[in-house]
Amino acid sequence: MSQPIVFVARDLPFDAGHWQRLEEAIGSGRMLLVDTRDPAAVSAALEQAEIAILSGDLDDRHVAAPNLKWVHCDHAGLTKSARPEVFERGLVVTGSAGRSGPALAEHVLMFSLMLCSRYPDFYDAQKRHEWRRTPEMMDIRALYGRTIGILGMGHTGIALASRAKAFNMRVLGYRRRDLPPPPGVDRMYSADRKETIDEILEQADILALVLNLSDATYRMIGREQIARMKRSAIIVNLSRGGVIDQDALIEALKDGRLAGAGLDVTSPEPLPADHPLWDTPNVLITPHFTAALPDKVDRSVDVITENFRRYRAGEPMLNRMTKEDLWTRDA
């Protein structure tokens, strides 16, 4: 295969070493470094490019580009790129899922530890300079021996399973494919086997949502699903806000039908200041923002360069978007 011309967004968060690795993978003189704020420069580059490396999602310009075959979006969730016209056009789309998997897994456990230990109550007492042990505050639970249900067994789900097992938790997982369970998972359920998430809902003390948002997963946790859960259970969402029926979640928390929720994602984002979720009891919210990893950008470049090799070799590509990821609700 001849060396393709590659459109590369100038705003990618790379340092000199990363740019050097990318240029070595692309080939000398084949990289078009583009200021994506300049429409004319974008149009000119897309007339030539076979591949595009973007910091964000693709748009109509990429769908219409005459020679474009592969687009890489340098982030994890590809929901906004999973448009019907992208699949109709036959574009290969990949992302950088996995680059923050360990940090996201830690974020789930942070929420879980804080909610199970009722830490917000203790912190409020600390701010009031009160040494208090109320019956409510003492209703705390260790993670040891608890059951965590993980919906989505991609990079983050796998990282979470191993960390949960280090806490001596029982780990239940759910994913689309019928594959052997990864390390740390005690029981794996799959859509391929026509299994549902019902057993996980009924058994989980912590329900972790770490799967992609698509038409298939939109509001997969609603009133019916919450009704199956233990009143002592908590939900942690690091997926996208649309995976949960937020109104149903608020109702359940206010009525005491769930013990708590840790949310790094909401619908909409940013969450308006007057949204009732802010004042819903036993909710912890972070603004779609997790701790950084020291090698996060290295991990992104690893995915991109490996996919260049696979693209040239005609091999299956990492983190490729499929029709199962289709998202039409913004269309």
C-alpha positions as CSV (number, residue, x, y, z in Angstrom):
1,M,0.0,0.0,0.0
2,S,1.3,3.4,-0.9
3,Q,1.8,6.0,1.8
4,P,-1.5,7.8,2.3
5,I,-1.9,11.5,2.9
6,V,-3.0,12.2,6.5
7,F,-5.0,15.1,7.8
8,V,-3.8,15.8,11.4
9,A,-5.5,18.3,13.7
10,R,-3.0,20.8,15.0
11,D,-4.8,21.0,18.4
12,L,-4.0,17.4,19.4
13,P,-2.4,17.6,22.9
14,F,1.0,16.2,21.8
15,D,4.5,17.2,22.7
16,A,7.6,17.1,20.4
17,G,8.2,13.4,21.1
18,H,4.6,12.4,20.3
19,W,4.6,14.4,17.1
20,Q,7.8,12.7,16.1
21,R,6.3,9.2,16.7
22,L,3.2,10.2,14.7
23,E,5.2,11.5,11.8
24,E,7.4,8.3,11.8
25,A,4.2,6.2,11.6
26,I,2.7,8.3,8.9
27,G,5.7,8.7,6.7
28,S,7.8,11.7,5.7
29,G,6.0,14.4,3.8
30,R,2.6,12.7,4.1
31,M,1.2,14.6,7.1
32,L,-1.0,17.7,6.6
33,L,-1.0,19.6,9.9
34,V,-4.2,21.6,9.9
35,D,-5.6,24.4,12.0
36,T,-9.1,23.1,12.5
37,R,-10.3,26.7,13.2
38,D,-9.6,27.6,9.6
39,P,-12.5,26.3,7.4
40,A,-10.5,26.9,4.2
41,A,-7.5,24.9,5.4
42,V,-9.8,22.1,6.6
43,S,-11.5,21.9,3.2
44,A,-8.3,22.0,1.2
45,A,-6.7,19.2,3.4
46,L,-9.8,17.0,3.2
47,E,-9.8,17.2,-0.6
48,Q,-6.5,15.2,-0.5
49,A,-6.6,13.1,2.7
50,E,-7.2,9.4,3.0
51,I,-6.9,9.4,6.8
52,A,-7.8,12.0,9.4
53,I,-6.6,12.2,13.0
54,L,-8.9,14.5,15.0
55,S,-9.0,15.7,18.6
56,G,-12.8,15.7,18.6
57,D,-15.6,14.1,16.6
58,L,-16.0,14.0,12.9
59,D,-18.7,16.1,11.2
60,D,-20.4,16.5,7.7
61,R,-17.1,17.7,6.1
62,H,-15.4,14.4,6.9
63,V,-18.4,12.4,5.7
64,A,-18.3,14.3,2.4
65,A,-14.5,14.2,1.9
66,P,-13.9,12.4,-1.4
67,N,-10.9,10.3,-0.5
68,L,-11.3,9.8,3.2
69,K,-11.3,6.1,4.3
70,W,-10.4,6.2,8.0
71,V,-11.0,8.8,10.8
72,H,-9.4,8.5,14.2
73,C,-11.0,10.6,17.0
74,D,-8.6,11.0,19.9
75,H,-11.0,10.4,22.7
76,A,-13.0,7.4,24.1
77,G,-16.7,7.9,23.5
78,L,-17.6,7.8,19.8
79,T,-21.3,8.4,20.2
80,K,-21.4,11.7,18.3
81,S,-19.5,10.1,15.4
82,A,-21.8,7.0,15.2
83,R,-24.2,8.6,12.8
84,P,-26.1,6.7,10.1
85,E,-24.4,8.5,7.2
86,V,-21.0,7.5,8.5
87,F,-21.9,3.8,8.2
88,E,-23.6,4.4,4.9
89,R,-20.4,6.1,3.6
90,G,-18.3,3.2,4.8
91,L,-15.9,5.2,6.8
92,V,-13.7,3.4,9.3
93,V,-13.8,5.2,12.6
94,T,-11.6,4.5,15.6
95,G,-11.1,6.1,19.0
96,S,-8.6,6.2,21.8
97,A,-10.6,4.2,24.3
98,G,-8.5,2.7,27.0
99,R,-6.1,5.6,27.5
100,S,-7.8,6.5,30.8
101,G,-9.1,3.1,31.8
102,P,-7.2,2.8,35.1
103,A,-8.2,6.4,36.2
104,L,-11.8,5.7,35.3
105,A,-11.8,2.5,37.3
106,E,-10.3,4.4,40.3
107,H,-13.1,7.0,39.9
108,V,-15.7,4.3,40.2
109,L,-14.1,3.0,43.4
110,M,-13.7,6.5,44.8
111,F,-17.5,7.1,44.4
112,S,-18.1,3.6,45.8
113,L,-15.9,4.1,48.9
114,M,-17.4,7.5,49.6
115,L,-21.0,6.5,49.3
116,C,-20.7,3.1,51.1
117,S,-18.8,4.8,54.0
118,R,-21.3,7.8,54.1
119,Y,-18.2,10.0,53.9
120,P,-20.2,13.2,52.9
121,D,-22.0,13.0,56.3
122,F,-18.7,12.8,58.1
123,Y,-17.2,15.7,56.1
124,D,-20.2,17.9,56.8
125,A,-19.7,17.2,60.5
126,Q,-16.0,18.0,60.1
127,K,-16.8,21.4,58.6
128,R,-19.0,22.1,61.6
129,H,-16.3,21.0,64.0
130,E,-18.6,18.3,65.3
131,W,-17.4,14.9,66.7
132,R,-20.6,13.0,65.9
133,R,-21.7,9.4,65.6
134,T,-25.4,9.4,64.7
135,P,-27.1,6.1,63.8
136,E,-27.4,7.2,60.2
137,M,-23.7,8.1,60.0
138,M,-22.8,4.7,61.4
139,D,-24.7,2.8,58.8
140,I,-21.6,2.3,56.8
141,R,-20.4,-0.6,54.7
142,A,-17.0,-1.9,53.6
143,L,-16.5,-3.0,50.0
144,Y,-15.1,-6.3,51.2
145,G,-17.6,-9.1,50.4
146,R,-19.9,-6.8,48.4
147,T,-21.1,-7.5,44.8
148,I,-20.3,-5.1,42.0
149,G,-22.1,-5.3,38.7
150,I,-20.1,-3.9,35.8
151,L,-22.1,-3.0,32.7
152,G,-19.6,-2.7,29.9
153,M,-16.5,-4.9,29.8
154,G,-14.2,-2.7,27.7
155,H,-10.9,-1.2,28.8
156,T,-12.5,0.5,31.9
157,G,-14.6,-2.5,32.8
158,I,-11.6,-4.8,32.7
159,A,-9.5,-2.4,34.8
160,L,-12.4,-2.0,37.3
161,A,-12.9,-5.8,37.7
162,S,-9.3,-6.4,38.7
163,R,-9.3,-3.5,41.2
164,A,-12.7,-4.6,42.7
165,K,-11.3,-8.1,43.1
166,A,-8.4,-6.6,45.1
167,F,-11.0,-5.3,47.5
168,N,-12.3,-8.9,47.8
169,M,-15.5,-8.1,46.0
170,R,-17.7,-10.4,44.0
171,V,-17.6,-9.2,40.4
172,L,-20.4,-9.7,37.8
173,G,-19.9,-8.4,34.3
174,Y,-22.1,-7.7,31.2
175,R,-21.0,-7.1,27.6
176,R,-22.2,-7.7,24.1
177,R,-19.8,-10.4,23.0
178,D,-19.7,-14.0,24.3
179,L,-16.1,-14.2,25.3
180,P,-14.2,-15.7,28.2
181,P,-14.4,-13.5,31.3
182,P,-11.4,-11.3,31.9
183,P,-9.4,-11.6,35.2
184,G,-11.3,-10.7,38.3
185,V,-14.8,-11.5,36.9
186,D,-16.7,-14.2,38.7
187,R,-19.7,-14.4,36.3
188,M,-20.0,-12.9,32.9
189,Y,-23.3,-12.3,31.1
190,S,-23.5,-11.4,27.4
191,A,-26.0,-10.1,24.9
192,D,-24.8,-12.8,22.4
193,R,-26.1,-15.5,24.8
194,K,-29.5,-13.6,25.0
195,E,-28.9,-12.9,28.6
196,T,-30.2,-9.7,30.3
197,I,-28.9,-7.6,33.1
198,D,-31.7,-8.6,35.4
199,E,-29.7,-11.0,37.6
200,I,-26.9,-8.3,37.9
201,L,-29.5,-5.7,39.0
202,E,-30.9,-8.0,41.6
203,Q,-27.5,-9.0,43.1
204,A,-25.4,-5.8,42.8
205,D,-24.6,-3.7,45.8
206,I,-22.8,-1.4,43.4
207,L,-23.9,-1.0,39.8
208,A,-21.1,0.5,37.6
209,L,-22.0,1.9,34.2
210,V,-18.9,2.0,32.0
211,L,-20.3,1.2,28.6
212,N,-20.8,3.3,25.4
213,L,-24.0,5.3,24.8
214,S,-25.8,4.1,21.7
215,D,-29.4,3.6,20.6
216,A,-29.2,0.2,22.2
217,T,-28.0,1.5,25.6
218,Y,-30.0,4.7,25.8
219,R,-31.8,4.8,29.2
220,M,-31.1,1.1,29.8
221,I,-31.4,1.9,33.5
222,G,-34.9,3.2,34.1
223,R,-37.7,2.7,36.6
224,E,-38.2,-1.0,35.8
225,Q,-34.5,-1.7,36.2
226,I,-34.1,0.4,39.4
227,A,-37.1,-1.5,40.9
228,R,-35.1,-4.7,40.6
229,M,-32.2,-3.3,42.7
230,K,-31.7,-3.5,46.4
231,R,-32.7,-0.5,48.4
232,S,-29.2,-0.5,49.8
233,A,-27.6,-0.4,46.3
234,I,-25.7,2.5,44.7
235,I,-25.3,3.4,41.0
236,V,-22.1,4.8,39.6
237,N,-22.2,6.2,36.1
238,L,-19.0,7.0,34.2
239,S,-20.6,6.2,30.8
240,R,-22.9,9.0,29.5
241,G,-25.8,10.7,31.2
242,G,-28.2,9.2,28.6
243,V,-27.6,5.6,29.8
244,I,-29.8,6.4,32.8
245,D,-33.4,7.7,33.0
246,Q,-32.4,10.7,35.2
247,D,-35.9,11.4,36.4
248,A,-36.3,7.8,37.5
249,L,-33.0,8.0,39.3
250,I,-34.0,11.2,41.2
251,E,-37.3,9.7,42.2
252,A,-35.7,6.6,43.5
253,L,-33.1,8.5,45.6
254,K,-35.7,10.8,47.0
255,D,-38.0,7.9,47.9
256,G,-35.2,5.9,49.5
257,R,-35.4,3.1,46.9
258,L,-31.7,3.5,46.2
259,A,-28.9,4.3,48.7
260,G,-26.9,6.6,46.5
261,A,-25.5,7.5,43.2
262,G,-22.0,8.7,42.0
263,L,-22.2,10.6,38.7
264,D,-19.4,11.8,36.6
265,V,-21.8,12.3,33.7
266,T,-25.2,13.9,33.5
267,S,-27.8,14.9,30.9
268,P,-27.4,17.6,30.0
269,E,-23.8,18.7,30.4
270,P,-22.9,21.0,31.9
271,L,-25.6,20.4,34.5
272,P,-27.7,23.6,34.9
273,A,-27.4,25.3,38.3
274,D,-31.1,24.9,39.0
275,H,-31.2,21.2,38.1
276,P,-32.8,19.1,40.8
277,L,-30.0,16.5,40.6
278,W,-27.7,18.9,42.5
279,D,-30.0,18.7,45.6
280,T,-31.0,15.1,45.4
281,P,-30.0,13.2,48.5
282,N,-27.0,10.9,48.5
283,V,-25.7,12.0,45.2
284,L,-22.0,12.8,44.4
285,I,-21.4,14.7,41.2
286,T,-18.1,15.3,39.4
287,P,-18.1,17.4,36.1
288,H,-17.1,14.7,33.6
289,F,-13.6,15.0,34.8
290,T,-11.3,12.3,36.1
291,A,-7.7,12.2,37.3
292,A,-5.0,12.3,34.7
293,L,-2.6,9.5,34.0
294,P,1.1,10.3,33.5
295,D,1.1,8.3,30.3
296,K,-2.3,9.2,28.9
297,V,-1.1,10.9,25.8
298,D,1.5,8.1,25.2
299,R,-1.4,5.6,25.3
300,S,-3.3,7.6,22.7
301,V,-0.3,7.7,20.4
302,D,0.2,3.9,21.0
303,V,-3.3,3.3,19.7
304,I,-2.9,5.6,16.7
305,T,0.5,4.2,15.6
306,E,-0.6,0.6,16.0
307,N,-3.7,1.3,14.0
308,F,-1.5,2.8,11.2
309,R,0.3,-0.5,11.1
310,R,-3.0,-2.5,11.1
311,Y,-4.5,-0.2,8.4
312,R,-1.6,-0.8,6.1
313,A,-1.6,-4.6,6.8
314,G,-5.4,-4.9,6.4
315,E,-5.7,-6.2,9.9
316,P,-8.7,-5.5,12.3
317,M,-8.2,-2.1,13.9
318,L,-8.3,-1.2,17.6
319,N,-11.3,0.5,19.0
320,R,-13.2,0.4,15.7
321,M,-16.8,1.8,15.8
322,T,-19.4,-0.7,14.6
323,K,-23.0,-0.5,13.6
324,E,-23.9,-1.6,17.1
325,D,-22.7,1.8,18.3
326,L,-25.3,3.6,16.1
327,W,-26.6,6.8,17.6
328,T,-29.6,8.5,15.9
329,R,-31.2,10.5,18.8
330,D,-29.4,13.7,17.9
331,A,-30.1,13.2,14.2
